[in-house]
Every structure is written in structure tokens, then in C-alpha cells.
Amino acid sequence: MTVINLNLDKKFDNVKLDREVVAGGKTYHLVFNDEMYQKIADLQIAEASLLDQLDKRKEEFVDKMNVTQRQEFMRDSLDKALKNLEESLDKILGKGEGQRLYKCYGESTYLLGRVAEELIKLNDQINGDQELNYERKKQVVRDHYTKGHGKKRG
């Protein structure tokens, strides 16, 4: 009987989920684990839902609203986007951080959205890096068995 030893601690030792992120002059220590993944997913869902609502009202905006209604619609949409961003960043970075960053970045919803976008990219990169490392290891094993042992069965 052959005993196979597998040290999972060693296998996952190089996986680093924690990052330091600086935003608005403050350093945040974030861990991109399942909890963070869910918070980032919630942020993306909230923003996608808002965009979907805007898209559904596009025809009404163009064909049926007067100037005053359009202005109010745009203000309401911007307010909703800001509220979503602030609430999501509060969940990700800590209570009150969405509002603090909004003020820090000149009360720009656009810049606050860019902060959120960078956190999403970082989350994707970390998860992508882990997937890429796994794929590299699989390729090394494949190469070992296909190139390293050139004998063909026959």
C-alpha cells in the first residue's frame, strides 16, 4: 500500500487574501475572503439594479418628460447612486467611510464610484491570481507527465 502525504498548509501558504488599501488619506486593512466577496457582490448588484432602472425609463425620459421632470429624474438618480455607493463602502471599509470619502474626494459621486470600481478590480485580481496559480500548477503537472516522460505506450 502506498501512502501519499499531502500538506495542504504548504499548498495554500502562498495565498494572501489580505491587502492594505489607501483611500482618502487613510489606510484600510482588508481581507478578500468570502465575506468581502459578498460585500463587493452586493455593491455590484446595487449598481447594476440602478442602471437597469435607468435603462427601463430611458424611453420615458426622452419622449414623455419635460425639462423639469428630467432634471428631477437626474437628481434622484444621482442621489440613489450616491446612497448605494456610500452604504456599500460603509460595509466594505467601515461605518461612515462612504460619506468621509465622498467629502474627501470633493463630493464627487463619480470619484466615489471609481473608488468602488478599484475595490472590485482588486477583488477580481486576487481571485483571478488564485485561479491563475492553480492553473499554473496543473500545467506543471501536465508538462511533467507529457513532456518529462516521453515514452509512449503501445
C-alpha positions in Angstrom: 0.0 0.0 0.0 1.3 3.4 -1.0 0.9 6.3 1.4 0.5 9.7 -0.1 1.4 12.7 2.0 -0.3 15.9 1.2 0.5 19.0 3.2 -2.4 21.4 2.5 -0.9 24.1 4.7 2.1 24.2 2.5 0.0 24.2 -0.6 -2.0 27.2 0.4 0.8 29.0 2.3 1.4 31.5 -0.6 -2.3 32.5 -0.9 -2.6 36.0 0.5 -6.1 37.4 0.9 -5.2 40.5 2.9 -4.3 43.8 1.4 -3.6 47.4 2.5 -5.6 49.9 0.6 -5.2 53.7 0.9 -8.2 55.9 0.1 -8.8 59.4 1.2 -5.5 59.5 3.2 -6.5 56.5 5.3 -5.1 53.0 5.2 -7.6 50.2 5.3 -6.6 46.6 6.1 -8.9 44.4 4.0 -9.3 40.7 3.8 -10.7 39.5 0.5 -12.4 36.4 1.8 -16.0 35.2 1.3 -17.4 37.9 3.5 -15.6 40.6 1.4 -16.6 38.8 -1.8 -20.3 39.1 -0.8 -20.0 42.8 0.1 -18.4 43.5 -3.3 -21.1 41.4 -5.0 -23.8 43.4 -3.1 -22.2 46.6 -4.4 -22.2 45.4 -7.9 -25.8 44.2 -7.7 -27.0 47.5 -6.3 -25.3 49.5 -9.0 -26.5 47.1 -11.8 -30.0 47.4 -10.5 -29.9 51.2 -10.5 -28.5 51.1 -14.1 -31.3 48.7 -15.1 -33.9 51.0 -13.6 -32.4 54.0 -15.5 -32.4 52.0 -18.7 -36.1 51.0 -18.3 -37.1 54.6 -18.0 -34.9 55.8 -20.9 -37.8 56.0 -23.4 -40.0 57.9 -20.9 -37.1 60.3 -20.2 -36.7 61.1 -23.9 -40.3 61.0 -25.1 -42.5 62.0 -22.1 -40.7 64.1 -19.6 -40.4 67.8 -19.7 -37.2 69.7 -18.7 -38.2 70.0 -15.0 -39.1 66.3 -14.8 -35.8 65.3 -16.5 -33.8 67.5 -14.0 -35.6 65.9 -11.1 -35.1 62.4 -12.5 -31.4 63.0 -12.9 -31.1 64.4 -9.4 -33.0 61.4 -8.0 -30.8 59.0 -9.9 -27.6 60.7 -8.7 -28.9 60.6 -5.2 -29.7 56.9 -5.4 -26.3 56.2 -6.9 -24.5 58.1 -4.1 -26.6 56.4 -1.4 -25.8 52.9 -2.8 -22.1 53.8 -3.0 -21.9 55.2 0.5 -23.8 52.3 2.0 -21.7 49.7 0.2 -18.4 51.5 1.1 -19.6 51.6 4.7 -20.0 47.8 4.6 -16.6 47.3 3.0 -14.4 49.9 4.7 -16.3 50.7 7.9 -19.2 52.8 9.2 -19.1 56.4 8.0 -16.4 55.8 5.4 -18.6 56.2 2.4 -19.5 59.7 3.5 -16.0 60.5 4.6 -14.6 59.5 1.2 -17.3 61.4 -0.6 -16.3 64.6 1.2 -12.6 63.8 0.8 -12.9 63.4 -3.0 -14.7 66.8 -3.5 -18.2 65.5 -3.1 -18.0 63.7 -6.4 -20.2 60.7 -6.9 -18.0 59.9 -10.0 -14.8 59.7 -7.9 -16.6 57.7 -5.2 -17.7 55.3 -7.9 -14.1 55.0 -9.1 -13.1 54.0 -5.5 -15.7 51.3 -5.6 -14.5 50.2 -9.1 -10.9 49.9 -7.9 -12.0 47.7 -4.9 -14.0 45.5 -7.4 -10.9 45.2 -9.6 -8.7 44.3 -6.6 -11.2 41.6 -5.5 -11.3 40.2 -9.1 -7.5 40.3 -9.3 -7.0 38.4 -6.0 -9.5 35.8 -7.0 -8.0 35.7 -10.5 -4.5 35.3 -9.2 -5.5 32.4 -7.1 -7.2 30.8 -10.1 -4.1 31.5 -12.2 -1.8 30.0 -9.7 -3.9 26.9 -9.6 -3.9 26.7 -13.4 -0.1 27.1 -13.5 0.3 24.2 -11.0 -2.0 22.0 -13.1 0.1 22.9 -16.2 3.3 21.9 -14.4 1.8 18.5 -13.6 0.6 18.0 -17.2 4.0 19.0 -18.5 5.7 16.6 -16.2 3.7 13.7 -17.4 3.6 14.6 -21.1 7.0 16.1 -21.7 9.2 14.6 -19.0 8.4 11.0 -19.7 8.5 10.8 -23.5 7.8 7.1 -23.6 4.7 6.2 -25.5 2.6 3.2 -24.6 1.9 0.9 -27.4 
